[in-house]
């Protein structure tokens, strides 16, 4: 037997407003500032070398580099030649990942307990108020702290 649950739309609207606010804020923050972090510069350089030498192997200083997975470098090599703003080209993928993380958390909250839909905006608000999550989504780093930022949002469900 399938149990249907009646949902109020307010939690979904509030979560949508929070995620939209996050996306708008990220849109303004991603373009500001210079690439000053060493990892951001390494990401930009490895992606640039991918454009020069091919996308099959990650290179750093024209030597093969296997220290990190190539996904971020592949994605950044797609945006570097297309965007005028280099900071935006490097930082766009972590920003997209941050927005998708907030959406995934909203969906996970609904799956875990559909009867308590008020937890959806609460968990999203908890995630986007986490300072490390916000700092990582506006930097050109895709590998650090996303798991650490996601875990407190999951604990908000409990």
PyMOL commands that set and color helices and strands:
alter all, ss='L'
color gray80, all
select helices_A, chain A and resi 10-29+38-53+71-80+86-112+118-128+131-137+146-155
alter helices_A, ss='H'
color red, helices_A
select strands_A, chain A and resi 59-60+63-64
alter strands_A, ss='S'
color yellow, strands_A
deselect
rebuild
show_as cartoon
